């Protein structure tokens, strides 16, 4: 990946149960593997919306 490349991924969940399903899911594991080698360029924001 080039130093100037930019990519964004937004993952949202309806509720905490959805997060619990996603974390061990193979799709989440594959996404993590795709980030290997660029961990210093990854920003994760975890928040809960208050409606």
HELIX and SHEET records of a PDB file:
HELIX    1   1 UNK A   16  UNK A   23  1                                   8    
HELIX    2   2 UNK A   26  UNK A   34  1                                   9    
HELIX    3   3 UNK A   39  UNK A   41  5                                   3    
END                                                                             
